[in-house]
């Protein structure tokens, strides 16, 4: 992983942590164990880094929900906060 991709991954983890109100370590664990980190974020860097912050969070949280690594309660709180 090159420096730009690593910086982007770090940014995504920090933004997800803030948006979902979960520790960064927990976000990393969920992204890594679900395959989202190395199966989606890293290989899709060229496209994902062009998204707005809001759209990026919608995309990543939706994918986390789809992959079953985001509990319904956390998802509901996120959706309520971002109406």
C-alpha positions as CSV (number, residue, x, y, z in Angstrom):
1,X,0.0,0.0,0.0
2,X,1.5,3.3,-1.0
3,X,1.5,6.5,1.2
4,X,-1.6,8.1,-0.4
5,X,-3.7,5.0,0.0
6,X,-2.5,4.6,3.6
7,X,-3.4,8.2,4.3
8,X,-6.9,7.7,2.8
9,X,-7.5,4.5,4.8
10,X,-6.5,6.4,8.0
11,X,-8.9,9.2,7.0
12,X,-11.8,6.7,6.3
13,X,-11.2,5.0,9.7
14,X,-11.2,8.3,11.5
15,X,-14.3,9.6,9.8
16,X,-16.2,6.3,10.4
17,X,-15.1,6.4,14.0
18,X,-16.6,9.9,14.4
19,X,-19.7,9.2,12.4
20,X,-20.5,5.9,14.1
21,X,-19.2,6.9,17.5
22,X,-17.1,3.8,17.8
23,X,-13.3,3.7,18.7
24,X,-11.0,3.7,15.7
25,X,-9.5,0.4,16.7
26,X,-13.0,-1.1,16.5
27,X,-13.7,0.4,13.1
28,X,-10.3,-1.0,11.8
29,X,-11.2,-4.4,13.2
30,X,-14.6,-4.5,11.5
31,X,-13.2,-3.3,8.2
32,X,-10.3,-5.7,8.3
33,X,-12.2,-8.8,9.4
34,X,-15.1,-8.2,7.0
35,X,-12.8,-7.9,4.0
36,X,-14.0,-4.3,3.4
37,X,-10.6,-2.8,4.0
38,X,-8.4,-4.8,1.6
39,X,-11.3,-6.1,-0.6
40,X,-12.9,-2.7,-1.2
41,X,-11.3,0.4,0.2
42,X,-7.7,-0.2,-0.8
43,X,-8.4,-1.5,-4.3
44,X,-11.0,1.2,-4.9
45,X,-8.9,4.1,-3.7
46,X,-8.7,5.7,-7.1
47,X,-12.5,6.1,-7.2
48,X,-13.3,6.4,-3.5
49,X,-10.9,9.3,-2.9
50,X,-12.9,11.5,-5.4
51,X,-16.1,11.2,-3.3
52,X,-17.3,13.9,-1.0
53,X,-16.8,13.1,2.7
54,X,-20.6,12.8,3.2
55,X,-21.0,10.4,0.2
56,X,-18.0,8.4,1.2
57,X,-19.5,7.9,4.7
58,X,-22.8,6.9,3.2
59,X,-21.1,4.4,0.9
60,X,-18.9,2.8,3.5
61,X,-21.6,2.6,6.3
62,X,-24.0,1.1,3.8
63,X,-21.5,-1.5,2.8
64,X,-20.7,-2.2,6.4
65,X,-24.4,-2.7,7.0
66,X,-24.7,-4.9,4.0
67,X,-21.7,-7.1,5.1
68,X,-23.2,-7.5,8.6
69,X,-20.6,-5.6,10.5
70,X,-22.8,-2.8,11.6
71,X,-25.4,-3.4,14.2
72,X,-29.0,-2.2,13.6
73,X,-28.8,0.1,16.6
74,X,-25.6,1.8,15.4
75,X,-27.0,2.0,11.9
76,X,-30.2,3.6,13.1
77,X,-28.3,6.2,15.2
78,X,-26.1,7.0,12.2
79,X,-29.1,7.4,9.9
80,X,-31.0,9.6,12.4
81,X,-28.0,11.9,12.8
82,X,-27.5,12.3,9.1
83,X,-31.0,13.0,7.8
